[in-house]
Amino acid sequence: MVENVGVSKKKRSGKGTPATVMLDQAGVPYTVHPYEHNPDAESYGLEAAEVLGVAPERVFKTLMADVDGELTVGIVPVSGTLDLKALAAAVGGKRAGMADVATAERVTGYVVGGISPLGQRKRSRTVLDDSALSFDTVYISGGRRGLDIELAPDDLVKLTDAITAPIGRPA
């Protein structure tokens, strides 16, 4: 089932996620792609790509890393992995490591597997893999498992104040 949400300036009362509310408030066009999440899936992102029939290079996962003591969001294709050295270099840091799950969930307000780069509780520095710019639209988590949002990568950059850099590497 694919639902075209479009653009709405008003807040939905109790509906949607912080990510979709943020998009609505910004007046940014997007499409919601809900799907039946399989709790046994080995990879949330690859599951989304397969179920939605989208190339994994267009579906992006949101990862939290600690770069020199500061939480940083890395957004990379689900077909690959986050290059921690490249992420650190992109933000002028020296060392990066993955943030622990509890920290990522607390800071973003989302559960792992459903972390969206949009509508996070606390805004963190954000880096989007530059491969996203080669697509008209990309897919990101909508804020819960089983929900992806399709939007233009330029809109994602604007809404997250992201920088773009080559931070992904093939799996």
RATA-V817266 format. One record per pair of residues at least 6 apart in sequence whose ideal C-beta (glycine too) atoms are under 7 Angstrom apart, sorted by the first residue. I is the first residue (numbers start at 0). J is the second residue. D is the distance in whole Angstrom. If there is no record, write none. Layout:
BEGIN
i->(I,I)
j->(J,J)
d->(D,D)
END
This chain:
BEGIN
i->(0,1,2,2,3,4,4,4,4,5,6,6,6,6,7,8,8,10,10,10,11,11,16,16,16,16,16,17,17,17,18,18,18,18,18,18,19,19,19,20,21,21,21,22,22,25,27,27,27,29,29,29,30,31,31,31,32,32,32,32,33,33,34,34,34,34,35,36,36,37,40,42,43,43,44,44,44,45,45,47,47,47,48,48,48,48,51,51,53,55,55,55,56,56,56,57,57,57,58,58,58,59,59,59,59,59,59,59,59,60,60,61,61,61,61,61,61,61,62,62,62,62,63,63,63,63,63,63,64,64,64,64,64,64,64,64,64,65,65,65,66,66,66,66,66,67,67,67,69,70,70,70,71,71,71,71,71,72,72,72,72,73,73,73,73,74,74,74,74,75,75,75,75,76,76,76,78,79,79,79,79,80,80,81,81,82,82,82,83,83,85,85,85,86,86,86,87,87,87,89,89,89,89,90,90,100,103,103,104,104,106,106,106,107,107,107,108,108,109,109,112,113,113,113,113,114,115,115,115,115,116,116,116,116,117,117,118,125,125,125,126,126,126,126,127,127,127,127,127,128,128,128,129,129,129,130,131,131,132,132,134,135,136,136,136,137,137,137,138,138,138,139,139,139,140,141,141,155,156)
j->(33,32,31,33,30,19,29,30,31,28,23,26,27,28,23,23,26,20,23,24,20,23,115,118,141,142,143,108,118,142,115,117,118,141,142,148,31,141,148,118,117,118,158,29,117,158,150,154,158,148,149,150,149,141,146,148,51,138,147,149,145,146,47,50,51,145,145,144,145,46,46,77,112,144,58,60,77,55,77,58,138,147,54,55,58,77,138,147,138,76,77,78,76,78,130,134,137,138,76,77,138,74,75,76,77,131,137,138,139,75,77,72,74,114,115,116,139,140,73,75,81,97,70,72,98,103,106,107,71,73,81,83,86,95,96,97,98,95,96,98,86,87,90,92,95,92,93,94,124,98,106,123,86,90,123,124,126,116,123,124,125,81,86,126,166,116,125,127,128,81,128,166,167,128,130,167,170,167,168,169,170,168,170,166,167,166,167,168,95,96,164,165,166,95,126,166,93,94,95,126,162,164,166,124,126,111,111,114,110,111,120,121,123,114,119,120,119,120,115,142,144,140,142,143,144,140,139,140,141,142,125,139,155,159,158,159,142,159,160,161,161,162,164,166,152,155,156,161,163,165,166,167,163,164,165,167,137,152,152,163,152,151,149,150,151,150,152,155,147,148,149,147,148,155,147,147,148,161,163)
d->(6,6,5,7,5,7,6,7,5,6,7,5,7,5,5,7,6,6,7,7,7,7,7,7,6,3,6,7,3,6,4,4,4,5,4,6,7,6,7,6,5,4,7,5,7,6,7,5,7,5,6,4,4,6,7,6,5,7,5,6,6,5,7,4,6,6,6,4,3,6,4,7,4,6,6,4,3,6,5,6,7,5,7,4,4,6,7,6,6,6,5,4,5,5,7,5,5,6,7,5,4,5,6,6,7,6,6,7,5,6,5,6,5,5,6,5,7,6,5,7,5,7,6,6,4,4,7,7,5,6,7,6,6,5,7,6,6,7,5,5,7,5,6,4,5,4,6,6,7,6,6,5,6,6,6,5,7,6,5,7,4,5,5,6,6,5,7,5,6,5,5,6,4,6,6,6,7,5,6,5,5,6,6,6,7,5,7,5,4,7,7,6,5,5,6,5,6,6,4,5,6,4,6,6,6,5,6,6,6,6,6,5,7,5,4,6,6,4,6,6,5,6,6,4,5,6,6,4,6,4,6,6,7,5,6,7,6,4,7,4,6,6,6,5,7,6,6,4,5,7,5,4,4,6,5,6,5,4,5,6,6,7,5,6,6,7,5,7,5,7,5,7,6,7,6,6,4,7,7)
END
